[in-house]
Every structure is written in C-alpha cells, then in structure tokens.
Amino acid sequence: MNLQEGYLEEDLFPKLFTNYEERSYGILFFNEANRDSYDSNHAVIYKDKIDDLTKVLTDITRFYRSKNLRPIIYQSMLDDGWFEEIERELTDAGFKSWTELQEYMLPTGSNKIVPNPDLKIIKIEKWDDELKTVFLEAEEPWEIEVAKVSLNNPNSWMFAALEKGKTIGLLYGHVSEIACRVDYLIVSKQHRRIGAGRALFNAYVNWCDQSGIENAYLWPDGETPKRIYQEGGYELVEIRKAGRAVWDRK
C-alpha cells in the first residue's frame, strides 16, 4: 500500500461523522453538539495550499469562535513536521502548538493471536444504545456520537466483544477507495486485561482476509494496542510528525 494515500485518508476520515466546510487551504470540521471530540472539531491545513498563513489562521480562529468552539488545527499528515517550522507564526496568532509522533503500521506477517475463548465477538450492523455503556465505562463519552454516526455510513464496520452477554469492547473503522482503516479500539475499564482488544483485532484481521481487503493500515494509540496489532501481523513501517495547535488566548 502507498502510505501517501493513507496520509490523505487521515486528513479526510472525519467527513464520515461530522460537519465540515471546505476552504482553499484545507477543511474545517465542526460539531457544536459534540464539542469535546477533537476529531469532530478541528481544521486541517495544507502547506502547499497556503500563500498567506496569517490570513488563514485568522479565518480559522474567527470560524470556530463564531460557533463558540475552541479553534484547533491539525497539520496535514502529508506535511511531515511542518508545524515545527511555523511554530512562531502559530504562537503569534494565539495558538499553542506541539508535535506528536504517529507510528503507521501495515499488515506484513501472519496473525498469531489466540483469542480468549470466553469472549464472543460479533459484527455490529446497526447501532444500539446499549453500546453507549462501553464508552461511558471507558470514560470517553464524546466518542459515542462519533461511533454512532460513523456506523450509519455503509462503508463503516464495527466489531463488539461480549463477556457473558455484556458488550465490553468495540473495534471500529471504515473502508474507503484508498484503504481500510481502524478508527478506534475501546474497552471498558472494568473489563481490561482479559483479552478483549486481542479478540477484537483477531476478528478484524480474519474479516479482512475473508473480504479480500488488501490495502489496510492503522496507527496505534499507545503501547498496548501496538503489541496487539503486532501480534495480529502488522508491522511498524513509518513514523510521522503530526502537528497540532490549540487556541491559547482568553
């Protein structure tokens, strides 16, 4: 898989679950009803589409503040490390910026996961409010709306892990013209360390094989999911510098 296409997918995937307006310099994602979700409320900007950075930053700031949302900016993943170059301009415009390392993984080996036989994995075809419990017990309520709206898209998929009939974990993502992407892995805090994440990823890998999906990628949000993905046959192939900026003026 060409990871350059995957980086473009990283920029665009919030279109699945939130509102957006396109600009000549990028995209403004927003959802006033889910203001705590960063994925639902941020601008993505492109280095090669900007002639006047100060003007762009002013436009972004006005847009989000007019909606009573905190202005947040993501650097396009195509522009590796760019926010380090424009840190001064971001600061002058009222933003606090930083860089996060994102590790991108591709399927290169065999799946060695042996799932916990006491857990049942099912594929979710339609949203059920019972699923909210997982997000609440994981203390991430802002992801409820993201997952719910995403699942309404025919290109989205979701797997659930059940212990004694109770849903304790979810793995969900989507398939685009570019690739299949794992969007999120979440497990109830009360039911961690029993193999829910491993069982979910095992089901996903098997589903990809059965569905003939060849182009797939992901980036792990922490060391635990990274180990799970490696056991499932994924390998770290590239590390990118993801720029982030948050409005920091009162």
C-alpha positions, 0 to 999 in steps of 0.5 A, spaced: 500 500 500 502 507 498 502 510 505 501 517 501 494 515 500 493 513 507 496 520 509 490 523 505 485 518 508 487 521 515 486 528 513 479 526 510 476 520 515 472 525 519 467 527 513 464 520 515 461 523 522 461 530 522 460 537 519 465 540 515 466 546 510 471 546 505 476 552 504 482 553 499 487 551 504 484 545 507 477 543 511 474 545 517 470 540 521 465 542 526 460 539 531 457 544 536 453 538 539 459 534 540 464 539 542 469 535 546 471 530 540 477 533 537 476 529 531 469 532 530 472 539 531 478 541 528 481 544 521 486 541 517 491 545 513 495 544 507 502 547 506 502 547 499 495 550 499 497 556 503 500 563 500 498 567 506 498 563 513 496 569 517 490 570 513 488 563 514 489 562 521 485 568 522 479 565 518 480 559 522 480 562 529 474 567 527 470 560 524 470 556 530 469 562 535 463 564 531 460 557 533 463 558 540 468 552 539 475 552 541 479 553 534 484 547 533 488 545 527 491 539 525 497 539 520 496 535 514 499 528 515 502 529 508 506 535 511 511 531 515 513 536 521 511 542 518 508 545 524 515 545 527 517 550 522 511 555 523 511 554 530 512 562 531 507 564 526 502 559 530 504 562 537 503 569 534 496 568 532 494 565 539 495 558 538 499 553 542 502 548 538 506 541 539 508 535 535 506 528 536 509 522 533 504 517 529 507 510 528 503 507 521 503 500 521 501 495 515 499 488 515 506 484 513 506 477 517 501 472 519 496 473 525 498 469 531 493 471 536 489 466 540 483 469 542 480 468 549 475 463 548 470 466 553 469 472 549 464 472 543 465 477 538 460 479 533 459 484 527 455 490 529 450 492 523 446 497 526 447 501 532 444 500 539 444 504 545 446 499 549 453 500 546 453 507 549 455 503 556 462 501 553 464 508 552 461 511 558 465 505 562 471 507 558 470 514 560 470 517 553 463 519 552 464 524 546 466 518 542 459 515 542 456 520 537 462 519 533 461 511 533 454 512 532 454 516 526 460 513 523 456 506 523 450 509 519 455 510 513 455 503 509 462 503 508 463 503 516 464 496 520 464 495 527 466 489 531 463 488 539 466 483 544 461 480 549 463 477 556 457 473 558 452 477 554 455 484 556 458 488 550 465 490 553 469 492 547 468 495 540 473 495 534 471 500 529 473 503 522 471 504 515 473 502 508 474 507 503 477 507 495 484 508 498 484 503 504 481 500 510 482 503 516 481 502 524 478 508 527 478 506 534 479 500 539 475 501 546 474 497 552 471 498 558 475 499 564 472 494 568 473 489 563 481 490 561 486 485 561 482 479 559 483 479 552 478 483 549 482 488 544 486 481 542 479 478 540 477 484 537 483 485 532 483 477 531 476 478 528 478 484 524 484 481 521 480 474 519 474 479 516 479 482 512 482 476 509 475 473 508 473 480 504 479 480 500 481 487 503 488 488 501 490 495 502 489 496 510 493 500 515 492 503 522 496 507 527 496 505 534 494 509 540 499 507 545 503 501 547 498 496 548 494 496 542 501 496 538 503 489 541 496 487 539 496 489 532 503 486 532 501 480 534 495 480 529 501 481 523 502 488 522 508 491 522 511 498 524 513 501 517 513 509 518 513 514 523 510 521 522 510 528 525 503 530 526 502 537 528 497 540 532 495 547 535 490 549 540 487 556 541 491 559 547 488 566 548 482 568 553 
